[in-house]
Amino acid sequence: MKICPTCRKTYDDDGLNFCLEDGSVLTFAPVDAAPTVVMEHPRPTNPAPTGWTPQNPAPYSMQPKKKSSKTWVWVLAIFAILVLVCGGGFVGFFLYVASVANSNVTANKGTNNSTTTTKTNTNTFTKSTPSPSASVAGEAEEIDISGWVEDPTVWLETEFADGEFFMTSKQKGYYYVLVAKNDEFSGATGARVTVRNAEDKDASMGYGLVFDSETTPLTNGYAFLIDTKRKKYRVVRHESEQEKTVTAWTSSNLIKAGSEPNVLEARGSGEKIELYINGQLATTITNKQGPKSGVPGLYVGDGAKIGFRKLEVVK
């Protein structure tokens, strides 16, 4: 019989040289030594990082959810074999590598799916003459998005220059949403914005107009998005921090390519909403499950620098 000098666990297999608990070198136990009783301890858990990160006035970052994988089962199996072969020295090395990997995942997700402070911003607006694409009577109210500029972070950068608000997401595979915080805009029957891909950069998730949204982003609302590189548009709905496809990517010659500006507009309320690109009808969606009214906002993704002008509502 052999015994571990550290944890005092005994083993009947005299051919075993290392303790399976802590990797210490085993010694032969005295003949009269009583067997050591080892209590089972519950295995610690390490929940995966969660969260989306709000910025001012109310930016939220999300990454599409991935399907669950059983890779961890194989990892645990390989780890157990290596522990048996290499002993305790490998345990320390593995734990170090695991801790570094966990830190990298947290940084890459940017507390995607944690909590940061959301600052309150009171959006203002100025009255402007309705554009030719307006389909309803009444004055257009332009929201002053210059007040949405914040100090740069590792996830989002904003600036306002020459009457244009620039919004840049810094992580591939993530999108950011900013919406108006003033409920006064929620009674609008239309919303529109002028948007352009300032650097003509790839952005497979798209960018564009958020409409009929709650003042807390990603809880309930729509987004009308374009990709000028591919000349395509799509429509999504946000619900409880999830992004659901309403209209899949669709090619359209109404979209101006490159860094040319495009005007996106949502008209109507209730169960029928018409979506326009540069004053021309692109598609119509049936709104049976989504919100019937809300505030407008902006959407960017995939690290592209997007410029916005004249975010408006029409009552």
N, C-alpha and C positions, 0 to 999 in steps of 0.2 A: 504493500500500500504506500502511495506517495501523498504528500501534503504540501499545500501552498504556504510558504512562510509569511505571506502578507495577509491573505484573507482567511487562512486556516482551513480552506476547503480540501477535503481528501478525495483521492481517486484510487480505484481498485486496479486500474490499468497501469502496471509498472513500466510499460513502454512509453507512456505519455510523459513528456519532458517539460511542458509549459502549462501554466494555469489557464483554463479557458475563461476565467473571469477577468484577470488583470494582466496576464502575460508573464507573471513571475516564474522563475525557474523552480520546478518542483524538487523536493527532497524526500528521502524515505522517512516515513512516519515511524515513531517508536511503536513497538509491538502492542503496548498497553494503551496507546492513544485512542481516545474516544472519537468516533466520527463527528465531523462538524456538520451542524444543520444550517443550511443556507436558505434564508427567507427570500421568496420571490418579490421583487419590487415592481410596481406598475411602470411600464415603459413611458418615458416622457414624450409628449407630443409637441410638434412645432408647427402651429397653423400657418398656412401660406399667407403672405402679405395681402392685404385687401385695400380697396379704396380708389376713389378718383380725387383729384386735387383741384379745389376751387381757387380761382384768382379773382382779382377785382375787375369789373363789378361782380361778375359771377361766372368765372370760367370753369369748365369741367373737362377733365381728360378721361378718355376711356380707350380701351383696347378691346377689339372683338374677342369674345370668350372662345377658348380653345377646348376641344374635346378632351375628356379625361384619358389619361394614359396609364398603362400598367407597367411602365418602365421601372418604377420604384421597386416592384417585386423582384426584378432581375438584379437591380442594384444591391438590394439587401442580400440576395443569395450569393452574389459574387463577393460581397463584403464579408460574409460569414466564412466563406472558404479561405479568403486571404488571411483572416484573423487566425484561423487554425494553422495555416502554413507559416505565416511570418511572425506571429506573436504580437506582444504589446507594442513594439516599436511602430508597427504599421498603424495601430489604432490612433496614436497621436497624430501621425501624418494625415490619415484620412479625415480626422476631425478638423484639422487645420484647413485642408482643401475644402471640406464641406462648408466651413464658416465663411471662407472667401467667396465660394459660389453663391451662398445665400445672400451675402452683401451685394453681389453684382446683380442678382435678380431683383432685389428691392430697389436698387438705383435705376435699373432699366425700366421697371414698371412705374416708377415715379409715384408710388402710392396709388397706383391705378385701381381699380375695382373697389384714409387714413385721414387722417384728419388734419386739416390746416385751417387757419382763420380766414373766413370770408368777410371781406370788408364791405360795408354798405356804401353804395354810390347812388346819388340822386341824379338821374338822367334828366337833361333839359331838352327842349326842342325849339325849333324856329319854324315859323310858317313859310311855306314856299308855294310857288305856282304849280299846280298839278301838271305832270308831264303828259305828253300826247298819248302815252299808253294807258293812262288812268281810265278805268271803265266805269267808275261810279262818280256820282256828283259829290261835291264837297272839296274842301281844301286838304292838301297833303301837309302833314306835320313831319318835319325832319328832326330826327333825334340827334342830339349833339354827342357823337361818339368820340370826339376828341377827349372827353373826360374819362374815357375808359383806359387811357394809357397808364401802365404800371411799370415799376422797375423790372428789368429783365430777371428771369429765373432760369433754372436749368431745363425747364420744360416749355416755357412760353416767352416770347418777346413781342412787345408792342411798341409802336411809335406813331406819331402823327406829324406829317410833313406835307406842305403845299395842299392842304385841304383833304388829304387822303389818310385814312387810318390803316396802318399795316399791322398784320397779325401773323406771326410765324411760330408754328409748332416745331419743336426741336427734336422730336423723336419719330422715327419711321414706325408706322403701324399704329399711331395714336392720333386721335382727333381732339380738338378743343372747341368748346362752345361758349360764347358770351351772349347774354340776353339783357334786355332792358329790365331795370328793377322797378320801374314805375308802373303800377297797375292802370294808370290813366290810359295807356296805350292798348290795353287788352280788349277794348270794345271796337277795334278797327275792323273794317270789312276788306281790307287789302293791305299788303306790305310789299315793299320793293327795295332793292339795293343795287348799286353798280359795283361790280366786282371784276378784278383782273389778277392774273397770275404774273406778278411783277417780274419774275426772273424766268418765266416759261419753264418751270421746273416740274418734274414728274410728281404727280399726286394722285395715286390710285384710289384714295378714299374720297377725293373730291373736295369742294369748297363752295360756299354760297350762303343762301338765305335761310335763316330759321324763322318759322312763323307759327302762330297759335301755341306758343310755349308758355308754361308756367314761369313765374319770375325766378324760380329755382330751376336751373337748367337740367335737362336730361330726365326730368321726372314725368313730363307729359308735353309733347310737342312734335312738330314736323321740321324737316330740313329738305330744301330743294337745292341740289348740288350739281355742279358741272365739273368736267375735266376738259380743259381747252386743248391739251396735248392730243387727246383721242377724239375730241369733239363729241362727247357723250354727256348725258345727264342721268340722274337717278333721284328717287324720292325715298326718304326713310322716316320712320317714326320712333321717337324715344319714349320709353315707358319703363319706369323703375330702373334707371341706369342701363337699360338694354337698348340696342339699336336694331330695329326690325325693318326689313326691306318692304316698301310699299310698291315702288316701281324699280325694277332692275335696270342696270346700265343700258341706255338706249342711245343709238347714234342719232345726231341731229345736225343738219346743215344750218340751223338757226344760230349755232354757236360760232362766235368769232374766234379763230385760232390764235395761238401764241399769247403775247402779253396784251392783246387788244381788250378793252373793257367790254363787259357784257352786262345787260340789265336783266335781273331776275325779279319776277313778280308773282305773288300769290293773290288771287282775287276770289271773293266770295266767302261764305261761311256756311255752317250747317253741314249737310251731307254731301255737298258738291263744291269742290275747290278747283279752279282753273289755274294752271301754272304757265307763265309766259316767259319767253326768252327774247329779249330785244323787241318787245311789243307784239310778238307773234305767239299764238297759242301753241304750246309744246305738248301738253297733256292735261288730262282732267282726272282727278282722283275722287273716289267715293269715300267720304268720311263717316263711317258707321261706328267705329270704335274709338277714334281719336278725339282730341279736344275740339270744341266748337268755337273757341275764341282764345286769345292769349296775346302775349307780347312778341315782338320780332327780335331777332338776334343774328349772330354771325357764326360761321362754322369754317374751320380750317383743319387740315390733316397732313400727315406724312412729311412734315418738315418744310413744306412749301411756304414762301413768303407771299401773302395775298393782300392786295390793296382793296379797301372798301371806300365808297363815297355815297353820300345821300341815302342813308338808311331812313326810310319813310313809312308812315302809316297813313291810310286814307280812311276817313270816317264817313 
